[in-house]
Amino acid sequence: MYRKLGWVALFFCALLSVRAESETASEASKIESKLNYQSGKITLQDGLATLNLTPEFRYLSPEDTKITLEKLWGNPDGSGTLGMIVPANLKVSAQDSWAVIVTYDEDGYVKDDDAESIDYSKLLKEMQESTAEANKERVKKGYGSVQLVGWAQPPRYDKANHKMYWAKELRFDDSKESTLNYNIRVLGRRGVLVLNAVGGMDRLTEINTQAPTILAQTEFNEGHRYADFVPSADKVAAYGLAGLVAGKIAIKAGLIKGLLVFLVAAKKFVLIGLIAIGAAIKQFFFGKAKSES
């Protein structure tokens, strides 16, 4: 008798789970249907830069990006972006989708004098040590730990066009699943266009293949380009390319904004946090505290 009741209980639990998933999918579909996908030539932030999208990509405005990040991907704050680039053949509500979040860091003109002298193996080791040190503070504050496994794609810099991209392999808490953190940067007169790809490690090959295309179709407009820099009038950033790759850990003072985009299991998260800079990263946040979950 009790065994039968147990099976009945399990059946109804499974039924409720399926129903909940169905309702979630239905809600996601409704949100997706209201998004305004754009294509072709896209002007960003009052003429700052232009995206010349090929047919393989579409664009979502900052407003639609905020909706996507918060309502579809479950993030607490999706504001402050310039929009997002998505593959034309995928919906952002799909479990296997990937996207590129676009933001702008107006930290000044980033000198590329160190382009030929950076030892990325040494830099990776320093970043891993800083990440390990930061985990102590994260755990104290109730946040999960993160492991920087290594380069998923070593940094590459196009000196002629002042563009750079690289990818890090991350692992959160005790998860055996790795997470891809793909970074694309376009250097400009007063700052850097930041393009961070959101996707699982199984998307690395596809994203890596598309990275040159995304770089090629992203340009600062006249007056904002790297070549438009005026030494006597414009601000120079406090970091070079090495600092850019390291997440600006080379800066010795102040608080800076950092955007870490990542994918955990089948759910995407994007969180804009503050990074305190010192001899090593003292703390950084890119997830909800365990106490909130």
C-alpha positions as a Markdown table, in Angstrom:
| # | Residue | x | y | z |
|---|---|---|---|---|
| 1 | Met | 0.0 | 0.0 | 0.0 |
| 2 | Tyr | 2.7 | 2.5 | 1.1 |
| 3 | Arg | 4.8 | 1.5 | -1.9 |
| 4 | Lys | 1.9 | 2.3 | -4.3 |
| 5 | Leu | 1.4 | 5.6 | -2.6 |
| 6 | Gly | 5.1 | 6.3 | -3.0 |
| 7 | Trp | 4.9 | 5.6 | -6.7 |
| 8 | Val | 1.9 | 7.9 | -7.0 |
| 9 | Ala | 3.7 | 10.7 | -5.2 |
| 10 | Leu | 6.7 | 10.3 | -7.5 |
| 11 | Phe | 4.4 | 10.4 | -10.6 |
| 12 | Phe | 2.7 | 13.6 | -9.5 |
| 13 | Cys | 6.1 | 15.2 | -8.7 |
| 14 | Ala | 7.3 | 14.3 | -12.2 |
| 15 | Leu | 4.1 | 15.6 | -13.7 |
| 16 | Leu | 4.4 | 18.9 | -11.8 |
| 17 | Ser | 8.0 | 19.3 | -12.9 |
| 18 | Val | 7.1 | 18.7 | -16.6 |
| 19 | Arg | 4.2 | 21.2 | -16.2 |
| 20 | Ala | 6.5 | 23.8 | -14.6 |
| 21 | Glu | 9.1 | 23.4 | -17.5 |
| 22 | Ser | 6.3 | 23.7 | -20.0 |
| 23 | Glu | 5.0 | 27.0 | -18.4 |
| 24 | Thr | 8.6 | 28.3 | -18.3 |
| 25 | Ala | 9.1 | 27.5 | -22.0 |
| 26 | Ser | 5.7 | 29.2 | -22.8 |
| 27 | Glu | 6.7 | 32.3 | -20.9 |
| 28 | Ala | 10.1 | 32.4 | -22.6 |
| 29 | Ser | 8.4 | 32.1 | -26.0 |
| 30 | Lys | 6.1 | 35.1 | -25.2 |
| 31 | Ile | 9.1 | 37.2 | -24.2 |
| 32 | Glu | 11.0 | 36.1 | -27.3 |
| 33 | Ser | 8.1 | 37.1 | -29.6 |
| 34 | Lys | 8.3 | 40.7 | -28.4 |
| 35 | Leu | 12.0 | 41.2 | -29.1 |
| 36 | Asn | 12.9 | 43.4 | -32.1 |
| 37 | Tyr | 15.8 | 41.7 | -33.9 |
| 38 | Gln | 17.6 | 44.1 | -36.2 |
| 39 | Ser | 20.0 | 43.5 | -39.0 |
| 40 | Gly | 22.5 | 45.2 | -41.4 |
| 41 | Lys | 24.1 | 48.5 | -40.3 |
| 42 | Ile | 23.6 | 49.4 | -36.6 |
| 43 | Thr | 24.8 | 52.7 | -35.1 |
| 44 | Leu | 25.8 | 52.4 | -31.4 |
| 45 | Gln | 25.5 | 55.1 | -28.7 |
| 46 | Asp | 24.8 | 58.3 | -30.7 |
| 47 | Gly | 27.4 | 57.6 | -33.4 |
| 48 | Leu | 30.2 | 56.2 | -31.3 |
| 49 | Ala | 30.6 | 53.1 | -33.4 |
| 50 | Thr | 28.9 | 51.0 | -36.1 |
| 51 | Leu | 28.1 | 47.3 | -36.5 |
| 52 | Asn | 28.0 | 46.3 | -40.1 |
| 53 | Leu | 26.3 | 42.9 | -39.5 |
| 54 | Thr | 26.5 | 40.2 | -42.1 |
| 55 | Pro | 23.4 | 38.0 | -42.7 |
| 56 | Glu | 24.7 | 35.5 | -40.2 |
| 57 | Phe | 24.1 | 37.9 | -37.3 |
| 58 | Arg | 21.3 | 40.0 | -35.7 |
| 59 | Tyr | 21.3 | 42.7 | -33.1 |
| 60 | Leu | 19.2 | 43.5 | -30.0 |
| 61 | Ser | 19.0 | 47.0 | -28.7 |
| 62 | Pro | 20.0 | 47.9 | -25.1 |
| 63 | Glu | 16.4 | 47.7 | -24.1 |
| 64 | Asp | 15.8 | 44.3 | -25.6 |
| 65 | Thr | 19.2 | 43.2 | -24.2 |
| 66 | Lys | 18.1 | 44.2 | -20.7 |
| 67 | Ile | 14.9 | 42.1 | -21.1 |
| 68 | Thr | 16.9 | 39.1 | -22.4 |
| 69 | Leu | 19.5 | 39.3 | -19.6 |
| 70 | Glu | 16.9 | 39.7 | -16.8 |
| 71 | Lys | 13.8 | 37.8 | -17.9 |
| 72 | Leu | 15.3 | 35.1 | -20.1 |
| 73 | Trp | 18.7 | 34.5 | -18.5 |
| 74 | Gly | 17.8 | 35.3 | -14.9 |
| 75 | Asn | 20.3 | 38.1 | -14.2 |
| 76 | Pro | 19.6 | 40.8 | -11.5 |
| 77 | Asp | 20.7 | 43.7 | -13.7 |
| 78 | Gly | 21.0 | 43.9 | -17.5 |
| 79 | Ser | 21.4 | 47.6 | -17.9 |
| 80 | Gly | 24.5 | 49.5 | -19.1 |
| 81 | Thr | 25.1 | 47.7 | -22.4 |
| 82 | Leu | 25.1 | 48.9 | -26.0 |
| 83 | Gly | 23.1 | 45.9 | -27.0 |
| 84 | Met | 24.0 | 42.3 | -28.1 |
| 85 | Ile | 24.9 | 40.5 | -31.2 |
| 86 | Val | 23.3 | 37.1 | -31.8 |
| 87 | Pro | 23.5 | 34.4 | -34.5 |
| 88 | Ala | 20.7 | 34.8 | -36.9 |
| 89 | Asn | 19.8 | 31.1 | -36.8 |
| 90 | Leu | 19.3 | 31.0 | -33.0 |
| 91 | Lys | 16.8 | 32.5 | -30.6 |
| 92 | Val | 18.1 | 34.0 | -27.4 |
| 93 | Ser | 15.6 | 31.9 | -25.4 |
| 94 | Ala | 17.0 | 28.6 | -26.8 |
| 95 | Gln | 19.1 | 26.5 | -24.4 |
| 96 | Asp | 22.0 | 26.1 | -26.9 |
| 97 | Ser | 22.1 | 29.8 | -27.9 |
| 98 | Trp | 25.1 | 32.1 | -27.6 |
| 99 | Ala | 25.5 | 35.8 | -27.9 |
| 100 | Val | 28.0 | 38.7 | -27.7 |
| 101 | Ile | 27.3 | 41.4 | -25.2 |
| 102 | Val | 28.5 | 44.9 | -26.2 |
| 103 | Thr | 29.6 | 47.5 | -23.7 |
| 104 | Tyr | 32.0 | 50.5 | -23.7 |
| 105 | Asp | 34.7 | 51.3 | -21.2 |
| 106 | Glu | 35.7 | 55.0 | -21.5 |
| 107 | Asp | 38.9 | 54.6 | -19.5 |
| 108 | Gly | 41.1 | 56.4 | -22.1 |
| 109 | Tyr | 43.4 | 55.6 | -25.0 |
| 110 | Val | 45.0 | 52.2 | -24.4 |
| 111 | Lys | 48.6 | 52.2 | -25.6 |
| 112 | Asp | 49.7 | 49.0 | -27.4 |
| 113 | Asp | 53.4 | 49.5 | -26.9 |
| 114 | Asp | 53.6 | 46.2 | -25.0 |
| 115 | Ala | 52.0 | 44.2 | -27.8 |
| 116 | Glu | 55.2 | 42.3 | -28.8 |
| 117 | Ser | 56.6 | 41.8 | -25.3 |
| 118 | Ile | 53.7 | 40.3 | -23.3 |
| 119 | Asp | 54.4 | 36.8 | -22.0 |
| 120 | Tyr | 50.9 | 35.4 | -21.9 |
| 121 | Ser | 51.9 | 32.2 | -20.2 |
| 122 | Lys | 53.4 | 34.2 | -17.3 |
| 123 | Leu | 50.3 | 36.5 | -17.3 |
| 124 | Leu | 48.0 | 33.5 | -17.1 |
| 125 | Lys | 49.9 | 32.2 | -14.0 |
| 126 | Glu | 49.6 | 35.6 | -12.3 |
| 127 | Met | 45.9 | 35.7 | -13.1 |
| 128 | Gln | 45.4 | 32.2 | -11.7 |
| 129 | Glu | 47.2 | 33.2 | -8.5 |
| 130 | Ser | 45.0 | 36.4 | -8.2 |
| 131 | Thr | 41.9 | 34.4 | -8.8 |
| 132 | Ala | 42.8 | 31.9 | -6.1 |
| 133 | Glu | 43.5 | 34.7 | -3.7 |
| 134 | Ala | 40.2 | 36.4 | -4.6 |
| 135 | Asn | 38.3 | 33.1 | -3.8 |
| 136 | Lys | 39.2 | 33.5 | -0.1 |
| 137 | Glu | 37.2 | 36.7 | 0.0 |
| 138 | Arg | 34.4 | 35.3 | -2.2 |
| 139 | Val | 33.8 | 32.4 | 0.2 |
| 140 | Lys | 33.9 | 34.7 | 3.2 |
| 141 | Lys | 31.1 | 36.7 | 1.7 |
| 142 | Gly | 29.0 | 33.7 | 0.8 |
| 143 | Tyr | 29.9 | 33.6 | -2.9 |
| 144 | Gly | 30.9 | 30.5 | -4.9 |
| 145 | Ser | 34.6 | 30.0 | -5.9 |
| 146 | Val | 35.9 | 30.2 | -9.4 |
| 147 | Gln | 38.9 | 28.4 | -11.0 |
| 148 | Leu | 40.7 | 29.9 | -14.0 |
| 149 | Val | 41.6 | 26.7 | -15.7 |
| 150 | Gly | 43.6 | 28.3 | -18.6 |
| 151 | Trp | 43.4 | 29.9 | -22.0 |
| 152 | Ala | 40.6 | 28.4 | -24.2 |
| 153 | Gln | 42.1 | 30.7 | -26.8 |
| 154 | Pro | 45.4 | 32.5 | -26.2 |
| 155 | Pro | 45.3 | 36.3 | -26.8 |
| 156 | Arg | 45.7 | 37.6 | -30.3 |
| 157 | Tyr | 46.2 | 41.3 | -31.2 |
| 158 | Asp | 45.7 | 42.8 | -34.6 |
| 159 | Lys | 48.1 | 45.8 | -34.4 |
| 160 | Ala | 47.0 | 47.2 | -37.8 |
| 161 | Asn | 43.4 | 47.4 | -36.8 |
| 162 | His | 43.9 | 47.7 | -33.0 |
| 163 | Lys | 41.6 | 44.8 | -32.2 |
| 164 | Met | 42.1 | 41.9 | -29.8 |
| 165 | Tyr | 40.5 | 38.7 | -28.7 |
| 166 | Trp | 41.1 | 35.8 | -26.3 |
| 167 | Ala | 39.1 | 33.2 | -24.3 |
| 168 | Lys | 39.4 | 31.9 | -20.7 |
| 169 | Glu | 38.2 | 28.5 | -19.5 |
| 170 | Leu | 36.5 | 28.8 | -16.1 |
| 171 | Arg | 35.1 | 26.4 | -13.6 |
| 172 | Phe | 32.7 | 27.4 | -10.8 |
| 173 | Asp | 32.6 | 25.8 | -7.3 |
| 174 | Asp | 33.0 | 22.0 | -7.6 |
| 175 | Ser | 31.4 | 21.8 | -11.1 |
| 176 | Lys | 33.0 | 19.4 | -13.6 |
| 177 | Glu | 31.5 | 21.5 | -16.4 |
| 178 | Ser | 33.8 | 24.2 | -17.8 |
| 179 | Thr | 32.5 | 27.7 | -18.7 |
| 180 | Leu | 33.7 | 29.8 | -21.7 |
| 181 | Asn | 34.5 | 33.5 | -21.1 |
| 182 | Tyr | 35.3 | 34.8 | -24.6 |
| 183 | Asn | 36.6 | 38.4 | -24.9 |
| 184 | Ile | 36.8 | 40.7 | -27.9 |
| 185 | Arg | 38.2 | 44.3 | -27.6 |
| 186 | Val | 38.2 | 47.1 | -30.1 |
| 187 | Leu | 40.5 | 50.0 | -29.1 |
| 188 | Gly | 39.4 | 53.6 | -29.7 |
| 189 | Arg | 40.4 | 57.2 | -29.1 |
| 190 | Arg | 38.8 | 57.5 | -25.6 |
| 191 | Gly | 38.2 | 54.0 | -24.6 |
| 192 | Val | 37.5 | 50.4 | -25.6 |
| 193 | Leu | 34.5 | 48.6 | -27.1 |
| 194 | Val | 34.0 | 45.5 | -25.0 |
| 195 | Leu | 32.4 | 42.5 | -26.6 |
| 196 | Asn | 32.0 | 39.4 | -24.4 |
| 197 | Ala | 30.7 | 36.2 | -25.8 |
| 198 | Val | 28.3 | 34.1 | -23.7 |
| 199 | Gly | 28.4 | 30.4 | -24.4 |
| 200 | Gly | 29.3 | 26.9 | -23.3 |
| 201 | Met | 32.6 | 25.3 | -23.9 |
| 202 | Asp | 30.9 | 23.2 | -26.6 |
| 203 | Arg | 30.4 | 26.5 | -28.5 |
| 204 | Leu | 34.1 | 27.4 | -28.5 |
| 205 | Thr | 34.9 | 26.2 | -32.0 |
| 206 | Glu | 31.9 | 28.1 | -33.4 |
| 207 | Ile | 32.6 | 31.3 | -31.5 |
| 208 | Asn | 36.3 | 31.1 | -32.3 |
| 209 | Thr | 35.5 | 30.7 | -36.0 |
| 210 | Gln | 33.1 | 33.7 | -35.9 |
| 211 | Ala | 35.4 | 35.9 | -33.8 |
| 212 | Pro | 37.3 | 37.4 | -36.9 |
| 213 | Thr | 33.9 | 38.2 | -38.5 |
| 214 | Ile | 32.6 | 39.9 | -35.4 |
| 215 | Leu | 35.8 | 41.9 | -35.2 |
| 216 | Ala | 35.7 | 42.9 | -38.8 |
| 217 | Gln | 32.1 | 44.2 | -38.6 |
| 218 | Thr | 32.7 | 46.3 | -35.5 |
| 219 | Glu | 34.3 | 49.7 | -36.0 |
| 220 | Phe | 34.5 | 53.1 | -34.2 |
| 221 | Asn | 33.2 | 56.0 | -36.2 |
| 222 | Glu | 35.3 | 58.9 | -37.4 |
| 223 | Gly | 36.4 | 61.1 | -34.5 |
| 224 | His | 36.3 | 58.1 | -32.1 |
| 225 | Arg | 38.9 | 55.9 | -33.9 |
| 226 | Tyr | 42.3 | 54.9 | -32.4 |
| 227 | Ala | 44.0 | 56.9 | -35.1 |
| 228 | Asp | 42.0 | 60.1 | -34.0 |
| 229 | Phe | 43.9 | 60.2 | -30.7 |
| 230 | Val | 45.1 | 63.7 | -29.8 |
| 231 | Pro | 48.1 | 63.4 | -27.3 |
| 232 | Ser | 47.8 | 66.9 | -26.0 |
| 233 | Ala | 44.1 | 66.7 | -25.3 |
| 234 | Asp | 43.0 | 63.1 | -24.8 |
| 235 | Lys | 43.2 | 60.9 | -21.7 |
| 236 | Val | 45.6 | 57.9 | -21.7 |
| 237 | Ala | 44.4 | 54.7 | -19.9 |
| 238 | Ala | 46.2 | 53.6 | -16.8 |
| 239 | Tyr | 46.8 | 50.2 | -18.4 |
| 240 | Gly | 48.1 | 48.6 | -21.6 |
| 241 | Leu | 47.2 | 45.5 | -23.4 |
| 242 | Ala | 48.4 | 43.2 | -20.6 |
| 243 | Gly | 46.2 | 45.0 | -18.2 |
| 244 | Leu | 43.3 | 44.8 | -20.6 |
| 245 | Val | 43.6 | 41.0 | -20.9 |
| 246 | Ala | 44.2 | 40.5 | -17.1 |
| 247 | Gly | 41.0 | 42.4 | -16.3 |
| 248 | Lys | 42.9 | 45.5 | -15.4 |
| 249 | Ile | 44.6 | 43.8 | -12.4 |
| 250 | Ala | 47.7 | 45.8 | -13.2 |
| 251 | Ile | 46.1 | 49.1 | -12.1 |
| 252 | Lys | 47.2 | 50.1 | -8.7 |
| 253 | Ala | 44.3 | 52.3 | -7.5 |
| 254 | Gly | 40.6 | 52.8 | -7.4 |
| 255 | Leu | 37.5 | 50.7 | -8.3 |
| 256 | Ile | 36.9 | 49.8 | -11.9 |
| 257 | Lys | 34.0 | 48.2 | -13.7 |
| 258 | Gly | 34.4 | 44.7 | -15.0 |
| 259 | Leu | 32.0 | 42.7 | -17.1 |
| 260 | Leu | 32.3 | 39.0 | -16.8 |
| 261 | Val | 30.0 | 37.0 | -19.1 |
| 262 | Phe | 29.6 | 33.3 | -18.4 |
| 263 | Leu | 27.4 | 30.3 | -18.8 |
| 264 | Val | 26.6 | 27.9 | -16.0 |
| 265 | Ala | 25.2 | 24.5 | -17.0 |
| 266 | Ala | 22.3 | 25.3 | -19.4 |
| 267 | Lys | 21.5 | 28.7 | -17.9 |
| 268 | Lys | 23.3 | 32.0 | -18.8 |
| 269 | Phe | 24.3 | 34.7 | -16.3 |
| 270 | Val | 25.7 | 38.1 | -16.9 |
| 271 | Leu | 26.6 | 40.3 | -14.0 |
| 272 | Ile | 28.3 | 43.7 | -13.9 |
| 273 | Gly | 30.4 | 44.0 | -10.7 |
| 274 | Leu | 33.1 | 46.0 | -9.1 |
| 275 | Ile | 36.7 | 44.8 | -8.9 |
| 276 | Ala | 38.9 | 46.2 | -6.2 |
| 277 | Ile | 42.5 | 46.5 | -7.4 |
| 278 | Gly | 45.6 | 46.1 | -5.2 |
| 279 | Ala | 48.7 | 43.9 | -5.4 |
| 280 | Ala | 46.2 | 41.2 | -6.3 |
| 281 | Ile | 42.4 | 41.2 | -6.9 |
| 282 | Lys | 41.0 | 41.5 | -3.4 |
| 283 | Gln | 37.4 | 40.7 | -4.3 |
| 284 | Phe | 35.2 | 40.5 | -7.3 |
| 285 | Phe | 31.6 | 39.6 | -7.8 |
| 286 | Phe | 29.9 | 37.8 | -10.7 |
| 287 | Gly | 27.2 | 35.7 | -9.1 |
| 288 | Lys | 24.4 | 35.8 | -6.5 |
| 289 | Ala | 25.5 | 35.1 | -3.0 |
| 290 | Lys | 24.6 | 31.6 | -1.8 |
| 291 | Ser | 22.6 | 33.2 | 1.0 |
| 292 | Glu | 20.3 | 34.7 | -1.6 |
| 293 | Ser | 19.7 | 31.4 | -3.5 |
